[in-house]
Amino acid sequence: MILDILFPNRCIQCNRITDPEIPVCDLCFHQIHFTHYDYFGNNPVKEKCSLLFPIENSFALIQFEEESLSRKIIHHLKYQSREKIGKILAEWTAERLDFGNTKPDLLVSVPLHPKKLRARGYNQLHLFTETLSDLYNIPFDHELIRRNYYSKAQALKNKRHRLETANTFSATHPVSGKHILLIDDVFTTGNTISSVAWEILNAGDNKVSVLVMAMDI
């Protein structure tokens, strides 16, 4: 309580004091560019993924544009120790994504290497995934996929290096006959999602859909 008074939460866009759980104030909220993608139809995520692996459905919450509030939100989540932003992003997702009668069977997020996890202190996808699990009543598994190698961010890799690290991930235990919703923060080239998806697909008779916080367009 005292810390809230001395160091109140401020909007990451305009610096106004706002609710402790909310990264942006009501006045700046309209600056967030939501995608309004159709989960069951064609959208840029599905179009790009379908070139890399068999995909069922896909959704991205926001657009990851240069110098945008959306980009600031993701960066604060990942690099400013604002893990709780994952919860509000999940709530915004649930307001916009309806699985209807075809909910996935399992939620799986892209893992961090243990070295990066220790440095950051948290996986930025875990609270997001766990909140979605509660909101949709779908189980999650943080242990299904393991990252085998420590590597720099996808955005900093060249094409050759991405191909050389195609076996970055592996499945830790068998899973079969499941429709798995694969979760990541930002979709750029699709290489990370593809690597994880193939591990899931090769593990058994599974189907894969994709959910990302942001689409880098």
N, C-alpha and C positions, 0 to 999 in steps of 0.2 A: 504494500500500500504506500509506504513512505517513498520507495524507489519510483513508483508510478507518479508520485507528485513531483519529486525532484527531477526525474528523467522521463517525462511523458512520451508515449509513442507518437511519432510524427509521420505525416504522409511523406512517402519517399519522393513524391513529385513536387509538392508545394511547401512542405515543411509545417503545415498546420497540425495542431494537436488532434489526434484521432483515437479511436478505440484501440486498446492494446493488441487486439487480435487482428486488426485490419491494416493492411499495408498502405492503403490509399484512402483519402477522405472522400466524402460523397461528391464534392465538387469536381474532383479529378477522375472519379470512376468512369465517366463517359469517355475518357481518353484511352481507355483500354480497348484494343481492337480484337474483339471476339470473332472467331472464324464463322460460326453458324454452319459448320459442315454437317452433312447428312451422314450419320454413322453407317447406314445401310446402303448408301448410294456411292457414286463416284465423287472423289474429292482429291486434292493434290497429294495427300498422304497415301491414299490407296493407289493412285496412279503410279507413284514412284516405287512403292513397295512391290507392286505387282510385277515390276521389271526384275525384282531381286529374289522373290520367294512367293509361294502360294499364300494369299492373304484373304481372309473372310471379310472383315469390316474394319473401319478405321475412323479415328476422330482426333482432332487437335483443338484445344481450348482457345488459344490466343495466337496472334500473329507476332512473330519474333522479328520486328522491323528495326532497322538502324535508328538510334536516337529516339526510341519510343518508350513509353511508360511500360509497355508489356515486357520489353527487354530489361528494363530496370527491375521489375518485379522478379524475373527469373534470376538475375544477377544477385539481387539481395538474398534470395533463397539459397543460392549455391555458394556465394563467396562472402556474405556479410553476417553469417551465423544466424540467419532468420529462418530457422527450420519450421517455425509455426506457419509461415506463409504456405507451406504445403497443405495445411488443413483448409485454409480458405480457398485455395485453388481447387481442391477436391470438392468443396461445397459449390463453387461456381460451376464445376463440371457437372455435378449431379442436377443442377438447375437446368442444364442445357442438353443432357444426354439421357435418352430414354431407350433402354434395351428391349422394352416390350416384353414379349414372352420368350425371348431368345438370349437370356443372360449368359455370359461366359461362365465356365465352371470354376475357373481359378484366375487369380490376379498374380502376375509375376513382373517384378521390376528389374531393370538392368542393374546389375551389381557394380559396386566400386571395388577396386583392388584394395586389400587390407591396408596397404601403405597409404593410399589416398584417404581411406576411411579414417585412419588414425589421425592424419593431418587435418582433415576437415572436422572430425568429431561426430559426424552423422552422414547418413546417405540421404540426400535431398529428396529421394523418391519414397522413402519408407513411410513417413507420416502421411503423405499424399495417398499412397496405396492403402494404408491401414484405415484412413478415413473413408475412402471409397468402399472398402470392404464392409465397414459398418453401415454406410448409407445404402448400399445395394444388397447387403446380406450375401456377399460372395467371399469365399475364403481366399487367403493370400498365402504365398510361399516365398519367403525371402531367401531360402536356401537352395532352391531348385537349380539355379544357374550360378556358376562360379566363374570369376574373372581370373584367368590363369597368369596373365602377364601385366606388369605395370607399364602403362603407356601414356603418352601425352594426349591432350584433348584431340578429338577427331578433327576439329576445325584447323589444327596446326599440322596435320599430317598431309603428306602428298599422296597421290593415288597409288604409287608403287608401294609406299610403306603400309597403306591400308590393306593391300592385297597380301603383303608379307605377314600380316598379323591376323589373317582370316581365322585362325584357331585360337583366338584370344579367350573364348568362352567354352565351357563344357557343362553338361548336365551332371549333377551330383547323385541323382537317384532316378530310377525308372519312373516314367509317367506315360500313360497310354489312354487313348479314348477320351481325351479332354479337349474342350474348347478353351484355349488359354488367351487371356487378354494381356498382351505384353506392353509394359508401361515404361516410358522414358521421358526425359525433360524436354529436350529440343531436337526436333527432326531437321537434319541438314542434308547429308548425302544419303542416309539410309543404311550405311555400312554397318553401324553398330547394331541397329535393329535387325538387319538381315542375318548377321552372325549369330545373334541369340535365337532368332526365329528358327534357323536351320538346326540348331541344337535341340530345340523343342520338337520340331517336326521329325527329326531323325531318331528321337528317343522313343517314338511309338506312333500309333495311329491318332495323331493330334491335329487340331486345327488352331490357327493363330489369327487373332485380331490385334490391332495396334491402337493404343491411346497415348498421345503425347501432350504435355502441357502446352508446348508452343511449336509452331511450324515456321521454320526459317524460309521465307519466300524471297 
